[in-house]
């Protein structure tokens, strides 16, 4: 049996206070009947604590495990009933890619011309999604990794905070009733056979994600295998809502701890510019979602979560938690991140040649 390494055990111990803080924040938000309480409560609590100068432990391996769980849960949304809707996704996916291109042009221009970042840094800061892969690519290109990380962290924070008021404004979902429904069945345990299928989807999905070199393979690999199992009708199992709440807490804390070491006094301008950029992209996402809703007939809530620039695990988890067409949302984020990763080196080369001339 493989025992956890001392460093992994130490990392887990350091994270436990952060997890406790996230649970407290989520509990307060839930008792106050806030939308997406476990995600937003944990995120707000850890973000404020990080910005106050207190160093919090990162989820580390816990986040990786949660990504696998989220992937399996997302796969359960791919039911046989979707077979009649798949053709309609093509038009929506095209709208999403066009909107992504516009968002990236705006974000890169803003980061380069207004924020004063280098071209490499602006390109990776403006790319809508795939932060873990982008940081590796940014490091190889010599970009400012700290600026890229802060830009994406602020964007995810703004997007998640903006979702509840926007969804309430467009009137496509009752956030209060969604929370109440999920809180009544905390321990809905699947049958033993279904538990076996879900574990198999997780284990095989991690291997498939690595084999196919999927972006964010711990999320999309299990999602792919789980979706095949559920779409084929082999299993109809879903994970207990308690796990959904725990996943929200861990994802929420993983957003908040990204601000550890960020001093408001020293980073005020950079944070302010990142917030302005995030608000601009959010507005473009709302406009694209409205257009997608008019042209495809899909709900504006689903289109909004699918078109928002970044945070595939976070936004897919929101779709799952609120039951806003998670299969639709997940598919859009997978395609966007895949296209971005393939296109970024080419775009950077073109931009460098343009500047050289």
N, C-alpha and C positions, 0 to 999 in steps of 0.2 A: 504494500500500500504506500502511495506517495504522500508523505506528510508535507504540510505547507512549510516553505522555507522560512528561516528566522526573519528575513527582510519582509516577506509577505505577511507574516503574522504581526510584525511590528507595524506595518502599514495599515492593517485592519484595526489594530488597537488605536492607532492615531485617528482613524476615521470614525470610531464609535461616538466620540463627543459630537462630531459634525452630524452624524446620523441622528443622534438624540435631539440636537438642535432643529434638524429638519422635521422630525416627527412632532416636536412641540409647535413649530411654526405651522405645519399642516393641520394639527389638531385645533389650534386657535382659529385658523381660516375656516375649518370645517364647522366648528361651533358657531362661527359668525355667518355661516351660510354663504361664503364667498364662492364664486365659480372656480372650478379646477383647484380645490383647496389644497390637496396634498402636493401638487406640483408647485403652484404659485406660493403657498405658505412656506414651504421648504426653501424655495428659491429666494424669496424676499428676506427671510430670516438669515440665511447664510450670506447673501449679498451685503446686507447692512453690516453684519458682523465682520466680514472681510474688509469692507471699506473703512471700518472703524480702526483697523490696524491689528486686529486679533488674527493670528495665523490658525487656519483650520486645516485639518487633514483632508486629503483628496480621496474620493471613492476608490480610485485605482482599479484593482481587480473586481471590486464590487460593481462598478459601472460596466465592465466587460460582461460579467455574468448577467446583469440586467438587460443589456442589449440583446443577448441570446433569448432571454425570456420574452422581451418585447417582440422580437422577430417571430417567435412561435405564436404569440398571441395575435399578431397581425395576420399571420397565415390563416388563422381560423376565420377570417372575414371573407376568404375566397371560397364562397359556396357555389354549388352548381347553378344557382339562380343567376349568377353573373354572366352566364354564357350568352344571354341575349343583349347584354350591355357592352360587351367588349368592343364591338365595332364602333360604338359611339365614343369610346375613349380616344380613338385615333385623332379626331378633330381637337379634342381637349388637350391632348399631349402636344399637338402642333402649336396651339395657342400658348401653352406653358413654355415651350422652347422659345417662341418669339418674345414672350414677356421676359423670360430670363435674359435674352440677349440685350433687350432694352435696359433692364435693371443693371446689367453688368456694365454697359456703356456709361450709364449715369453714375454708378458707384465708383468706377475706375477714374472717370473724369474728376469727380469730386475729391477722391483721395489724392490724385496727382496734382490738380490745379489749385484746389482750395486748401486741402490739408498739407500740401507740400511734400508728399511722400515721393520716394523714387518710383520709377515706372514699375519695377519688379514688385515692390511692396504694394503699390496701388492695385496692381493686377490681382495679387493674392488676397488683398484686403477686400476688394470689390467682388470677388467670386462668390456667388450666392450658394453656399453649402459646402459640405465635405471638409470640415475644418481639420480633422486628423490627417487626412491625405495632403491637404493644402500646406500644413505646417512643414511636412517633410519636403515637399516640392519647394517651398519658400526657403527653407534652410539650404537646399542644394543650389539655389539660384543666388544666394547671398542677400535675400531680402531681410527686412527688419521683422524678425519673428514676433517680437513683443507687440509691435504695432498691428501686425496681422491678427494675433491672438486677441488683443483688446477690441479691435474692430468687430470681429465675429462674436465675441462674448457679449458686447453691448448690443449688437443686432439681435441675437437670440433673446436677450433679456427684454428688449423693447417689443419684439414680436410676441413673446408669450404674455407680456403685460397688456398688449393691445388687443389680443384675441377676444377676451370676454366682452369688453365694451363694443367691439365691432360686431360680434355675433349677436349681441343684444340689440344693436342698432338696426341690423338688417332683418331681425325678427325671424330667423330661420330655425331657431332652436331655443328651448326653454332651459337655461343653464341651471336654474334652481331645481327643477324637476329631474334633470339628468343626474345631479348629485344625490338627490334623495333616493332615486331608483337604485343607484350603484351601492348605496350604503345599507340596503336591506338584505343583501345576500353575500355577506363577507366570506362565508366558508362553503360556497357551492363547489364541493369537491367532485371532479369527474370520476367515472367508473375506473376500476383498476386497469382494464384493457386500454381505455383511452389514455390513462396516465402513461402507459407504456409507449403508445404512439407519440405522445407529446415529447417524452424523453428521447425517443428515437429521432424525432424531427430536430430536436436541439443538437444532439450529438452529430447526426449526419449532416445537418445544416452547416455546422462549423467547418466540417471537412469539405463540403461542397463549395462554401464561400471561399476557402483557401485555394481549392483546385481551380475554380473559375476566376480567381483574382477579382472578386466583386469588390466594389467600393463599400467600405464599412461592412466587411464580410460577416462580422459577428451579429449584425442586425439583419442584413439582406439574405445571407445564406440560410439561416433557420426559417426566415420568412418564406423563401422559395420552396424549401422542402415541405414546410407546414402547409403552404397554399396548395401544393400538389396533393397532399393527403386529404385535405378538406374539400378541394374542388372535385376530386375523384369520388368523394363520398365514403372513403375508407374510414374516416372518423369525423365526428361533428363536435368534438370536445373543445371546451374553452377553459382557460385557466381560472382559478378562483379570483373574484374581485379583490380579495385581500392582497394578492400579488400585484394587481394593477395599482393599488394604492401605494404599496411598497416601492414599486418601480417608479412611480411619480415622485416619491420622496427622494430617492437616490438620484434620479435625473435632475430634480430641482436643486439638490445640493451640489451636483457636479457643475451646474451653471454658476451658482453662487461662489464656489471656491476659486473660480477663474479670476476673481478680483482680489485674491490674496496677494499682498505686496503692492497693490495699486494705491498710491497716495493721492488723495483728492487734490491736495494743494499743488503737487508737482504735475499731475496729469489732467488738470481741469480742462485745458484747451483741447487735448486729444480726446478726452471723454466727451466733451461737448460736441466736437465735430463728428465723433462716431454716433452720437445720439441723433444729430441732424441727418446724417446719412441714413441711419436706420429708419427714421420717420419718413424720409423721401421714398425709400424702397417699400415701406409698408403701404404708403399711398398708391404707389404703382401697382402693388399686388392687389389692392382693393379694386382699382380700376380694371385690371386684367381679369379678376374674378367676376366682376359685373359683366364684362364683355363675354367671358366664357359661359356664364349663366345664360345670357341672351342667345348665344349661338348654338349651344349644345343642349340646353334644358336641364343640365345638372344643377343641383342646389348651389347657391352662391357660397354657402358655408363650406361645402366640400371643395369648391373651386378655390376658395380663399386659402384653406389649409394646404391644398395641393400646389398653389402658385407662390406661396410665401417663400422668400429667398433665404433658405438655410434652415439648419436644425432638423434634419430628417428624423432622428430618433425622437426629439422633443415634439415635433408637429405630428408625427405618426402616432405617438402616444396620446396626444390631445384628441386626435380623430378617434382613436380606440376608446378612450375614456368617455367621450361624449357621443360615441356611436354615430359619427359623421362619416360614413362611407370610407372606413379605414383602408380597404383594398384599393380604392380609387386614389386616395391620398398617397399611399405607400408607393404605388406604381409610378406616379408622377415624380416623386422624389428620387427614386432609383434611376429613372431615365435621365433626370437633370444632372445628378452627380456623375453618372457615367459619361455623359456628353462633355461635361465640364473638365473632367480629368483628362479625357482624350484631347480636348481642344486647347487647354491652357498652354502647353509647351509651344504649339503652333502659333497661338495668338501672341505669346511673348516674343517669339522670333520675328514675327511680322512687325510688331511694335518697335523692336530694337532696330530693324532695318529702316523703318520709317524715320526714326530719330536720327539715325546715322546720315541719312540723306539731307 
